[in-house]
Amino acid sequence: MNQNQFRKLLETYGANEANWPAESISSARVLIGQSEAAARLLLEFRAFDEALDRYQVEIDAGELSARILATVPFASGASGATRLVDRILDWLIPESTNLANLWRPAIAATFPLLLGVVLGSTISLNGNDLVDNWQDEIYLLALASEETEPLP
């Protein structure tokens, strides 16, 4: 094991030999015994591990959950698209039972009806086109060619 491999071992598993892979322990011990730089590196990582072990995060669980929920777009309405959807839904489905707010869903429900009336009135069907269309539909529904003889 060389110095770089030993550094990677310490960075990956820490200074505690119990966490090291079994196949690396003996070669790491040999390197520590032979190299003063490796022994210093081990001491540095032990001090670092001890500092990490002593460190404790003190935070209120309620505050933490509030901070997490504040970052969620759906909970806080942080994104513009979410706010727009919420505003549309609030407009269409009002929370209050005030009768003045009930006209909104009624108007929203009439839009598809009005669209159908407008589209239906713009399509012109004269008598010849209607007959030709029916003949074409019957021909397609028959799933047969014109040369086919009818069944007896």
C-alpha positions as a Markdown table, in Angstrom:
| # | Residue | x | y | z |
|---|---|---|---|---|
| 1 | Met | 0.0 | 0.0 | 0.0 |
| 2 | Asn | 1.3 | 3.4 | -0.9 |
| 3 | Gln | 0.7 | 6.9 | 0.7 |
| 4 | Asn | -2.1 | 7.8 | -1.8 |
| 5 | Gln | -4.0 | 4.5 | -1.2 |
| 6 | Phe | -3.7 | 5.0 | 2.5 |
| 7 | Arg | -5.1 | 8.5 | 2.3 |
| 8 | Lys | -8.0 | 7.2 | 0.2 |
| 9 | Leu | -8.6 | 4.4 | 2.8 |
| 10 | Leu | -8.7 | 7.0 | 5.6 |
| 11 | Glu | -11.0 | 9.4 | 3.6 |
| 12 | Thr | -13.3 | 6.5 | 2.8 |
| 13 | Tyr | -13.4 | 4.6 | 6.1 |
| 14 | Gly | -12.1 | 7.0 | 8.7 |
| 15 | Ala | -9.3 | 6.4 | 11.2 |
| 16 | Asn | -10.9 | 3.5 | 13.1 |
| 17 | Glu | -9.3 | 0.3 | 11.9 |
| 18 | Ala | -12.6 | -1.6 | 12.7 |
| 19 | Asn | -14.2 | 0.2 | 9.7 |
| 20 | Trp | -11.4 | -0.7 | 7.3 |
| 21 | Pro | -11.7 | -3.6 | 4.9 |
| 22 | Ala | -10.0 | -6.8 | 6.2 |
| 23 | Glu | -7.7 | -7.1 | 3.2 |
| 24 | Ser | -6.3 | -3.5 | 3.8 |
| 25 | Ile | -5.6 | -3.6 | 7.5 |
| 26 | Ser | -2.3 | -5.5 | 7.4 |
| 27 | Ser | -0.8 | -3.5 | 4.6 |
| 28 | Ala | -2.0 | -0.2 | 6.2 |
| 29 | Arg | -0.3 | -1.3 | 9.5 |
| 30 | Val | 2.9 | -2.0 | 7.7 |
| 31 | Leu | 2.8 | 1.4 | 6.0 |
| 32 | Ile | 2.1 | 3.2 | 9.3 |
| 33 | Gly | 5.1 | 1.4 | 10.9 |
| 34 | Gln | 7.4 | 2.3 | 8.0 |
| 35 | Ser | 6.3 | 5.8 | 7.1 |
| 36 | Glu | 6.3 | 8.7 | 9.5 |
| 37 | Ala | 4.1 | 10.7 | 7.1 |
| 38 | Ala | 1.5 | 7.9 | 7.2 |
| 39 | Ala | 1.5 | 7.9 | 11.0 |
| 40 | Arg | 1.0 | 11.7 | 11.1 |
| 41 | Leu | -1.8 | 11.3 | 8.5 |
| 42 | Leu | -3.5 | 8.7 | 10.7 |
| 43 | Leu | -3.2 | 11.0 | 13.8 |
| 44 | Glu | -4.8 | 13.9 | 11.8 |
| 45 | Phe | -7.7 | 11.7 | 10.7 |
| 46 | Arg | -8.2 | 10.4 | 14.3 |
| 47 | Ala | -8.4 | 14.0 | 15.5 |
| 48 | Phe | -10.8 | 14.8 | 12.7 |
| 49 | Asp | -13.0 | 11.8 | 13.6 |
| 50 | Glu | -13.0 | 12.8 | 17.2 |
| 51 | Ala | -14.1 | 16.3 | 16.3 |
| 52 | Leu | -16.9 | 14.9 | 14.2 |
| 53 | Asp | -18.0 | 12.6 | 17.0 |
| 54 | Arg | -18.1 | 15.5 | 19.5 |
| 55 | Tyr | -20.1 | 17.7 | 17.1 |
| 56 | Gln | -23.8 | 17.8 | 17.8 |
| 57 | Val | -26.5 | 19.5 | 15.9 |
| 58 | Glu | -29.0 | 21.3 | 18.1 |
| 59 | Ile | -32.2 | 22.2 | 16.3 |
| 60 | Asp | -35.8 | 22.2 | 17.2 |
| 61 | Ala | -37.7 | 19.4 | 15.4 |
| 62 | Gly | -40.7 | 21.7 | 14.9 |
| 63 | Glu | -38.5 | 24.4 | 13.4 |
| 64 | Leu | -36.8 | 21.9 | 11.2 |
| 65 | Ser | -40.1 | 20.5 | 9.8 |
| 66 | Ala | -41.3 | 24.1 | 9.2 |
| 67 | Arg | -38.1 | 24.9 | 7.3 |
| 68 | Ile | -38.4 | 21.8 | 5.2 |
| 69 | Leu | -42.1 | 22.4 | 4.4 |
| 70 | Ala | -41.2 | 26.0 | 3.5 |
| 71 | Thr | -38.9 | 24.7 | 0.7 |
| 72 | Val | -41.6 | 22.4 | -0.8 |
| 73 | Pro | -43.2 | 24.3 | -3.7 |
| 74 | Phe | -46.7 | 22.8 | -3.2 |
| 75 | Ala | -46.7 | 23.7 | 0.5 |
| 76 | Ser | -45.5 | 27.3 | 0.2 |
| 77 | Gly | -46.7 | 28.2 | -3.3 |
| 78 | Ala | -43.2 | 29.1 | -4.2 |
| 79 | Ser | -43.4 | 28.4 | -7.9 |
| 80 | Gly | -45.4 | 30.5 | -10.3 |
| 81 | Ala | -47.2 | 27.6 | -12.0 |
| 82 | Thr | -48.4 | 26.3 | -8.6 |
| 83 | Arg | -49.7 | 29.6 | -7.6 |
| 84 | Leu | -51.5 | 30.1 | -10.9 |
| 85 | Val | -53.2 | 26.6 | -10.6 |
| 86 | Asp | -54.1 | 27.4 | -7.0 |
| 87 | Arg | -55.6 | 30.7 | -8.0 |
| 88 | Ile | -57.6 | 29.2 | -10.8 |
| 89 | Leu | -58.9 | 26.4 | -8.5 |
| 90 | Asp | -59.8 | 28.9 | -5.8 |
| 91 | Trp | -61.7 | 31.0 | -8.4 |
| 92 | Leu | -63.5 | 28.0 | -9.8 |
| 93 | Ile | -64.2 | 26.2 | -6.5 |
| 94 | Pro | -64.7 | 28.9 | -3.8 |
| 95 | Glu | -64.3 | 27.8 | -0.2 |
| 96 | Ser | -67.0 | 30.1 | 1.0 |
| 97 | Thr | -70.7 | 29.1 | 0.6 |
| 98 | Asn | -71.6 | 32.7 | -0.3 |
| 99 | Leu | -74.1 | 32.6 | -3.1 |
| 100 | Ala | -72.3 | 35.5 | -4.9 |
| 101 | Asn | -69.4 | 33.2 | -5.6 |
| 102 | Leu | -71.4 | 30.4 | -7.2 |
| 103 | Trp | -71.6 | 32.2 | -10.5 |
| 104 | Arg | -68.0 | 31.4 | -11.2 |
| 105 | Pro | -68.4 | 27.6 | -11.6 |
| 106 | Ala | -71.6 | 28.2 | -13.6 |
| 107 | Ile | -69.8 | 30.4 | -16.1 |
| 108 | Ala | -66.9 | 28.0 | -16.3 |
| 109 | Ala | -69.3 | 25.1 | -17.1 |
| 110 | Thr | -70.9 | 27.1 | -19.9 |
| 111 | Phe | -67.7 | 27.6 | -21.8 |
| 112 | Pro | -67.6 | 24.1 | -23.4 |
| 113 | Leu | -71.3 | 24.5 | -24.3 |
| 114 | Leu | -70.7 | 27.8 | -26.0 |
| 115 | Leu | -67.7 | 26.4 | -27.8 |
| 116 | Gly | -69.8 | 23.5 | -29.1 |
| 117 | Val | -72.5 | 25.9 | -30.3 |
| 118 | Val | -70.0 | 28.1 | -32.1 |
| 119 | Leu | -68.3 | 25.2 | -33.8 |
| 120 | Gly | -71.6 | 23.6 | -34.8 |
| 121 | Ser | -72.9 | 26.8 | -36.3 |
| 122 | Thr | -69.8 | 27.4 | -38.4 |
| 123 | Ile | -69.9 | 24.1 | -40.1 |
| 124 | Ser | -72.0 | 24.4 | -43.2 |
| 125 | Leu | -73.8 | 21.2 | -44.4 |
| 126 | Asn | -75.8 | 21.5 | -47.5 |
| 127 | Gly | -78.0 | 18.6 | -48.7 |
| 128 | Asn | -75.7 | 17.1 | -51.3 |
| 129 | Asp | -72.7 | 17.0 | -48.9 |
| 130 | Leu | -74.8 | 15.3 | -46.2 |
| 131 | Val | -75.9 | 12.5 | -48.6 |
| 132 | Asp | -72.4 | 12.0 | -49.8 |
| 133 | Asn | -71.1 | 11.9 | -46.3 |
| 134 | Trp | -73.6 | 9.2 | -45.3 |
| 135 | Gln | -72.8 | 7.1 | -48.3 |
| 136 | Asp | -69.1 | 7.3 | -47.5 |
| 137 | Glu | -69.8 | 6.4 | -43.8 |
| 138 | Ile | -71.9 | 3.4 | -44.8 |
| 139 | Tyr | -69.2 | 2.3 | -47.3 |
| 140 | Leu | -66.5 | 2.5 | -44.6 |
| 141 | Leu | -68.7 | 0.7 | -42.1 |
| 142 | Ala | -69.3 | -2.2 | -44.5 |
| 143 | Leu | -65.7 | -3.0 | -44.6 |
| 144 | Ala | -66.1 | -4.4 | -48.1 |
| 145 | Ser | -65.3 | -3.2 | -51.6 |
| 146 | Glu | -68.0 | -2.1 | -54.1 |
| 147 | Glu | -67.4 | -5.2 | -56.3 |
| 148 | Thr | -68.3 | -7.6 | -53.5 |
| 149 | Glu | -71.6 | -9.3 | -54.0 |
| 150 | Pro | -74.1 | -9.1 | -51.2 |
| 151 | Leu | -74.9 | -12.2 | -49.1 |
| 152 | Pro | -78.1 | -14.2 | -50.0 |
